[in-house]
Amino acid sequence: MRVLGSSVLAIEAIVILLATSLATSNRSVDDSTRAWIVGAIVMVLLIVAIRTLRWPWGTAVGWALQGVVLAASLVAGWSMLIVGVIFAVLWFFAVRLGTRVDRLKQAQQPG
């Protein structure tokens, strides 16, 4: 779960940077300074969330951040909604398949 989840969150952080740049350049948001601050905060939270995947509650942190990215569509528009939905689906599959892979690895370990 940690590998897949980390990959999704890391790529999502990069996409948030690019989406913030797009939203400020095409004037989707009124205050570009505030947009950059919020974008940077979300990016940092996504990167910090990678470290939380060590613990069982890290998955919940990831889900909460998916909600934050989806909520950003209220400000940035429909294109951010599409990005948020794509990453929520990727997160769902990372959690589901990653948990399965972890269980299989644990079952194959001797002892």
Helices and strands as residue ranges (DSSP letters): H 2-25, H 32-52, H 58-71, H 73-76, H 78-108
